[in-house]
């Protein structure tokens, strides 16, 4: 396909934050392949900050799927906007009912998408997508769509996942961390607690055990516990339990909370951290867009599918329970019934992985002290 024929390119990826992060190498690849094209990305508001400052995009359209007549009116207005813009190609990275309809109705003569039963006919270029979960990285799964239009395989070093750090958010986070007692020379460890989904829920008391162990091991460390808006109670529980495990008052004070962070602020906080610990969810993938060493906890998912997609020499530790025949799963029903893929992960395993990552990171990366008020 000749590059000059593609003057306007439409990309569609709705829903999850992590899935939007995994499209950012594709955005980079498409910009290189179509350097003069106007590239538009359609995203929902929850994940919009991921691509809001992407240097390879010309336009970001935010659309949320409201139900009923209001949602229908929204989608009709969006479709009219897209048809007026006269896109030459549309790529649907999602494949869901709404995204496929938007792609089909966009008016783009070339429409690239997955050959999903009942919706594949909406695309002019159809790419097979197996229904089973493959032990293959999600970036490569989405790149199959680009391979179908002539792009070569991606290189994680040259095209890592991306999210532009926002200067205003970085400044706001620096002030909040300073207010919580974090000094410029402290080693900040960010632990993100995920408890909203039982398939992604590591026991809270183990997060607390890890936080306390990391604080005890080095007086320079501060542990910041974060969570999503629906998990604030879980984060508070982890903080309280970790502090209770620390007998010295000054140690307990080094387990911190600094209020709810927006997605942009979370990205800024990761830049300040010496280590990130969390489950396989959107925040881990946001962390992957930085250079921070990462310890990922993998339960029903596999590291080979969703480990950080960045330079091979970046520091990442995957902690998982091996040898379970039920892994990976579709996260609809736990076959053993006890969520053993996570509940069998010991706090000692995670703490040991954290210490390895910190030790490796100390030789390659230092906390961004210039981001902290003096």
C-alpha positions in Angstrom: 0.0 0.0 0.0 1.6 3.3 -1.1 2.1 5.7 1.7 1.0 8.8 -0.1 -2.5 7.4 -0.5 -3.0 7.5 3.2 -3.5 11.2 4.1 -5.8 10.7 7.1 -5.7 7.7 9.4 -8.2 6.8 12.1 -7.3 4.5 15.1 -9.9 3.1 17.5 -9.2 1.6 20.9 -11.9 1.7 23.5 -12.1 0.5 27.1 -9.2 -0.5 29.2 -6.1 1.6 30.2 -3.6 -1.2 29.7 -4.9 -2.1 26.3 -4.5 1.6 25.2 -1.0 1.6 26.5 -0.3 -1.5 24.4 -1.3 0.3 21.2 1.3 3.1 21.7 4.1 1.2 19.9 1.7 0.8 17.0 1.1 4.5 17.0 4.8 5.1 16.7 5.1 2.5 13.9 2.2 4.0 12.0 3.8 7.5 12.2 7.0 6.2 10.8 5.2 4.3 8.0 2.8 7.3 7.2 5.0 10.3 8.2 2.8 12.9 6.5 -0.6 11.5 7.6 -3.0 13.1 10.0 -3.5 10.5 12.7 -6.6 10.5 14.9 -7.1 8.3 17.9 -10.6 7.5 19.4 -10.5 6.6 23.1 -12.7 6.6 26.1 -12.2 9.2 28.9 -10.7 6.7 31.5 -7.7 6.0 29.2 -7.5 9.3 27.4 -4.6 10.6 29.4 -2.4 7.8 28.0 -2.5 9.2 24.5 -3.4 12.9 25.2 0.2 14.0 24.8 1.4 11.4 22.4 3.8 13.1 20.0 2.9 10.8 17.1 -0.8 11.8 17.1 -2.4 14.8 15.5 -5.8 14.5 17.3 -7.4 12.6 20.1 -11.2 12.1 20.2 -12.7 11.1 23.5 -16.0 9.3 23.4 -17.8 7.5 26.2 -20.5 4.9 25.5 -23.6 6.2 27.3 -26.6 4.0 27.3 -30.0 4.6 25.8 -31.0 7.4 23.4 -28.3 9.7 24.7 -25.6 7.2 23.7 -27.1 6.7 20.3 -27.1 10.5 19.7 -23.5 10.7 20.8 -22.4 8.0 18.4 -24.4 9.5 15.5 -22.7 12.8 16.1 -19.3 11.1 16.2 -20.0 9.2 13.0 -21.0 12.4 11.2 -17.8 14.0 12.4 -15.7 11.1 11.2 -17.4 11.0 7.8 -16.9 14.7 7.3 -13.2 14.3 8.0 -12.9 11.7 5.1 -10.4 9.2 6.5 -8.5 7.0 4.0 -7.9 4.2 6.5 -9.4 3.2 9.9 -7.8 0.6 12.2 -9.9 -1.0 15.0 -7.5 -2.3 17.7 -10.5 -3.3 19.9 -12.9 -5.4 17.8 -15.8 -4.9 20.2 -19.4 -4.2 18.9 -19.2 -0.4 19.4 -15.7 0.0 18.0 -16.4 -2.1 14.9 -19.5 -0.1 14.2 -17.7 3.2 14.5 -14.9 1.9 12.2 -17.4 0.7 9.6 -19.5 3.9 9.7 -16.4 6.1 9.6 -16.6 6.0 5.8 -12.9 5.0 5.5 -12.5 2.9 2.3 -9.8 0.8 4.0 -10.9 -0.6 7.3 -8.6 -3.0 9.2 -9.8 -5.2 12.0 -10.0 -8.6 13.6 -12.0 -11.3 11.9 -14.4 -11.6 14.8 -17.5 -13.7 14.3 -20.5 -11.5 13.4 -18.4 -8.4 12.9 -15.6 -9.3 10.5 -17.6 -8.2 7.5 -17.3 -4.6 8.6 -13.6 -4.6 7.7 -12.0 -4.6 4.3 -8.7 -6.1 5.7 -9.5 -8.9 8.2 -6.9 -10.4 10.5 -7.5 -13.7 12.3 -7.7 -13.6 16.1 -7.8 -16.9 17.9 -10.4 -17.2 20.6 -8.1 -18.9 23.1 -5.5 -17.0 25.2 -2.1 -17.1 23.5 1.3 -17.0 25.3 2.2 -14.0 23.2 2.6 -10.4 24.1 -0.4 -8.1 23.6 1.7 -5.6 21.7 2.4 -8.3 19.1 -1.3 -9.4 19.0 -2.3 -5.8 18.2 0.6 -5.4 15.8 -0.9 -8.2 13.6 -3.2 -5.5 12.2 -0.2 -3.5 11.2 1.6 -6.4 9.7 -1.5 -6.9 7.5 -0.9 -3.5 5.9 2.9 -3.9 5.4 4.6 -2.8 8.6 7.6 -4.8 9.8 7.8 -6.4 13.2 8.1 -4.0 16.2 11.3 -3.5 18.2 10.7 -2.9 22.0 13.9 -0.9 22.3 13.0 1.5 19.5 9.3 1.5 20.0 8.5 0.9 23.7 5.1 1.7 25.2 4.7 5.5 25.7 2.9 8.0 27.9 4.1 11.5 27.9 4.8 12.9 31.4 2.9 16.0 32.1 4.9 18.9 33.6 2.0 20.3 35.6 1.2 16.9 37.1 4.9 16.3 37.9 5.0 19.6 39.8 1.8 18.9 41.7 3.0 15.4 42.7 6.4 16.8 43.9 4.6 19.2 46.2 2.3 16.4 47.5 5.2 14.1 48.1 7.1 16.8 50.0 4.1 17.4 52.1 4.0 13.7 52.9 7.6 13.9 54.1 9.4 12.6 51.1 12.8 14.2 50.7 14.9 14.6 47.6 17.4 11.9 48.6 14.7 9.4 49.8 14.2 6.1 47.8 10.5 6.1 47.0 8.8 2.7 46.4 5.4 2.8 44.9 3.0 -0.1 45.7 -0.2 -0.1 43.8 -3.0 -2.1 45.5 -5.6 -3.7 43.2 -8.5 -5.3 45.0 -11.6 -4.6 42.8 -11.4 -7.9 41.0 -10.9 -11.2 42.8 -8.9 -12.5 39.8 -6.4 -9.7 40.3 -6.5 -9.5 44.1 -3.3 -10.4 46.0 -4.2 -10.6 49.8 -3.9 -7.2 51.4 -2.0 -8.4 54.4 0.8 -9.6 52.0 1.1 -6.1 50.5 1.4 -4.8 54.0 4.1 -7.4 54.9 6.1 -6.4 51.8 5.8 -2.7 52.5 7.0 -3.2 56.1 9.9 -5.4 55.1 11.1 -2.9 52.5 11.0 0.0 55.0 12.8 -2.0 57.7 15.7 -2.9 55.3 16.8 0.7 54.5 16.1 3.9 56.4 16.2 5.9 53.2 13.1 4.2 51.9 9.6 5.6 51.8 6.7 3.4 50.6 3.8 5.1 48.9 0.6 3.0 48.7 -1.7 3.9 45.9 -5.0 2.5 44.5 -7.8 3.2 42.1 -10.8 5.3 43.2 -12.8 2.2 44.0 -10.0 0.7 46.1 -9.2 3.5 48.6 -10.4 1.4 51.5 -8.0 -1.4 50.5 -5.1 1.0 50.3 -5.9 2.4 53.7 -6.0 -1.2 55.1 -2.6 -1.9 53.6 -1.1 1.3 55.1 -2.6 0.6 58.6 -1.4 -3.0 58.6 2.1 -2.1 57.4 2.4 0.6 60.1 1.3 -1.9 62.7 4.0 -4.3 61.7 6.7 -1.6 62.2 7.5 -1.2 65.9 9.5 2.0 65.6 7.4 5.2 65.1 9.8 6.6 62.6 9.6 3.4 60.5 5.8 3.5 60.6 5.8 7.1 59.3 7.6 5.9 56.2 4.6 4.1 54.9 2.7 6.9 53.1 -0.5 8.0 51.4 -0.8 11.3 49.5 -4.4 11.2 48.4 -5.9 10.1 45.1 -3.8 10.6 42.0 -5.1 11.2 38.6 -3.7 9.1 35.8 -1.3 11.9 34.7 -0.2 12.4 38.3 0.3 8.6 38.7 2.6 8.7 35.7 4.5 11.6 37.2 4.8 9.8 40.6 6.3 6.7 38.8 9.1 8.9 37.4 10.0 9.8 41.0 10.0 6.2 42.2 13.0 3.9 42.6 10.7 0.8 42.3 7.1 0.0 41.3 5.2 -3.1 42.7 1.8 -4.0 41.5 -0.5 -6.6 39.8 -1.1 -7.0 36.1 -3.4 -4.0 35.5 -3.5 -0.6 33.9 -1.2 1.1 36.5 1.6 -1.5 35.9 1.4 -0.7 32.2 1.5 3.0 32.9 4.6 2.4 35.0 6.1 0.5 32.0 6.1 3.8 30.0 8.9 5.0 32.4 12.3 3.7 33.3 11.3 2.6 36.8 12.3 -0.9 37.9 9.1 -3.0 38.1 8.0 -6.0 40.1 4.8 -7.4 38.5 2.5 -9.9 40.2 0.9 -12.2 37.7 -2.1 -14.4 38.6 -4.5 -15.5 35.9 -2.3 -13.7 33.2 1.1 -14.6 31.9 4.2 -12.3 31.9 4.9 -13.3 28.3 1.6 -11.6 27.3 1.7 -8.5 29.5 5.1 -7.9 30.9 6.6 -4.4 30.4 7.2 -3.7 26.7 10.3 -1.6 26.8 14.0 -1.9 26.2 15.3 -5.4 27.0 17.8 -4.1 29.5 15.2 -2.4 31.6 14.6 -3.9 35.0 11.5 -6.0 35.5 10.8 -8.9 37.8 7.8 -11.2 37.2 6.4 -13.0 40.3 4.1 -15.9 39.5 3.0 -19.4 40.6 4.3 -21.8 38.0 2.9 -25.2 37.0 -0.8 -24.4 37.4 -2.8 -26.1 34.6 -5.6 -23.4 35.0 -3.2 -20.6 34.0 -3.9 -18.5 32.0 -7.7 -18.2 32.4 -10.5 -16.0 31.0 -11.1 -14.5 34.5 -14.8 -15.5 34.5 -14.7 -18.4 36.8 -11.9 -19.8 39.1 -11.7 -23.5 38.4 -10.1 -24.5 41.7 -12.2 -21.9 43.5 -9.4 -20.4 45.7 -7.7 -18.1 43.2 -4.5 -20.0 43.9 -2.6 -18.3 41.1 -2.4 -15.3 43.4 -3.1 -16.6 46.9 -0.2 -19.0 46.6 2.2 -16.1 46.0 4.2 -15.5 49.2 5.1 -12.1 50.5 8.7 -13.3 50.8 8.8 -14.0 47.0 7.7 -10.5 46.2 10.0 -8.8 48.8 13.0 -10.8 47.4 12.1 -9.7 43.9 11.8 -6.1 45.0 15.3 -6.2 46.6 16.8 -7.6 43.4 15.1 -4.9 41.3 16.2 -2.2 43.7 19.8 -3.5 43.7 19.9 -3.6 39.9 18.3 -0.2 39.6 20.8 1.4 41.9 23.5 0.9 39.3 21.5 2.2 36.3 19.1 4.7 37.6 18.8 7.2 40.4 15.6 8.9 41.7 14.8 12.2 40.0 15.8 14.4 42.9 15.4 17.5 40.7 11.7 16.9 40.6 11.4 17.4 44.4 11.2 20.7 46.2 14.3 21.4 48.1 
